[in-house]
Amino acid sequence: MTLLKPLSLLRFQANNVCHRSRSPFHLIHVRGLHITNRLAAVKPFLLADIGEGITECQLIQWFVQPGARVEQFDKLCEVQSDKASVEITSPFDGVIKKLHYEPDDMAITGKALVDIDIEGEISAEDEAESPKKRRSGRDMGTLATPAVRHLTKELKVDIADVQGTGKDGRVMKEDVHRHVSQNRSEQQPQQHTSQPAPTATTKHDRTVPLTPVQTTMFRTMTRSLSIPHFLYTTTANITSLTTLRKRLNSGQPPEAKLTHLPFIVKAVSLAFQHHPLLNTHLDTASDANKSTLTHKAAHNFGIAIDTPSGLLVPVLRDVQLLSIREISHALSDISSRARANKLSPADFKDASFTISNIGNIGGGVVAPVISAPQVGILGVGRSKVVPAFDEDGGLVKKEELVLSWSADHRVVDGAECARCAERVVGFLEDVGGMVVDMR
């Protein structure tokens, strides 16, 4: 009996507490002898700064839904800044109560991203929630870049219906177009011959916000086009280089084959040993009357890469220390990670010069735009075989490569840019000269 009295008294007091709590901010939950403050148990998880002062990110996809149980370090969602995508993980165990954003929304740094019940109890409301409602996050389990999601909206396709062929089932642009083509072919026999097909006049104008990558390009190019550009174009005879490449690639697996780009990257780095002015940063922000040049010790080259998300420029570091084979492997690595949307903010930092290889798409002469605070950029066009005359006047075939340079004319004069460009041409036309200059 002495044990029953305290037990009964505790139950009585707990019930009284329940009846006295009228305010919604003091809701008390009683389960047997367990009393839990439910409001205190729900923690809003804030979106942290992912680097470089980024204030907002685009939410790409959710890996969880309301009512799902998560453990510490489980993936919650994927967000994309103007430079890279990042997977956000849970800081603690619990149950997902609320998602504050939908896919494609812009999430604000420092604001609540998701609410997590750290007591880990799934409420009756969560249990009663229908599967359809839980999936209201719109294809939250589908991997795809913002550009692909934008394409599905244009074509009015549910991305959850598209079979992805990319890594981990990621939906690519080709998958969307194939899905649309298959649907059209299936629906074609059902269409009545008397009904004309919809014409282009039925389409309407649409206004959409810029993607994070486009936003960065907008800001960067607006600032960069205030720079007075000096343009210089030259042509390199890469016939002997192509012959050397074919010999080195003989018997190699596809992933180990050398392209022209590693040779070009190394040639630029070697030329910068003689023309270091092109590997500098110009500081004009602190004081217009006291601008400074910082000569960069490392040759960290930004490499422009065309991806489904848009143009990305990750950095290939310490080129001056790498062999041509090592440069080839590094280029392959950053290219594959860029196209898989797996680059981190650190991959974009501290570029001292930029190389844009537009030749794999087409074109010859280009006018590349400098990315401040860099003072130069090289645009590489497509190589082509042209007729030429040898020293004896005979007609021969020659493979030409167009190289287009832009330099900041405030600090780099035309003669210096031309000398550097012609030194690069010399290295590409005589690879033996590259070997002599290597340290």
Secondary structure, 3 states (H helix, E strand, C coil): CCCHHHHHHHHHHHHHHHHHCCCHHHCEEEECCEEEEHHHHEEEEECCCCCCCCCEEEEEEECCCCCCEECCCCEEEEEECCCCEEEEECCCCEEEEEECCCCCCEEECCCEEEEEECCCCCCHHHHHCCHHHHCCCCCCCCCECHHHHHHHHHCCCCHHHCCCCCHHHCECHHHHHHHHHHHHHHHHHHCCCCCCCCCHHHCCCCCCCCCHHHHHHHHHHHHHCCCCEEEEEEEEECHHHHHHHHHHHCCCCHHHCCCHHHHHHHHHHHHHCCCHHHHEEEECCCCHHHCEEEECCCCCEEEEEEECCEEECCEECCHHHCCHHHHHHHHHHHHHHHHCCCCCHHHHCCCCEEEEEHHHCCCCCCCCCCCCCECEEEEECCCEEEEEECCCCCEEEEEEEEEEEEEECCCCCHHHHHHHHHHHHHHHHCHHHHHHHCC
